[in-house]
Amino acid sequence: MKKNDPDPLQPLASLLVKIGSIAVHAQELFGPLGHHFDRIAMKSLLNDPEVNAWIESMTEMAMLPKKRS
């Protein structure tokens, strides 16, 4: 985490909305009526710079699992 980065344990509302959207799209995608638009939306959100910075910060703090790839 860089000195001027926001605290990953106190995320901004914009980040919470994005993370929540990822969760809802994941639920939809893996549900009985899952649609490929949910996958596209998730990919877009997972490529968001704010989301990636948060994931990196949380990973550095050992709060998220390490990626296999």
ABEGO torsion letter per residue (X at the ends): XBAABBBAABBBAAAAAAAAAAAAAAAAAABAABBAAAAAAAAAAAABAAAAAAAAAAAAAGABBBBAX
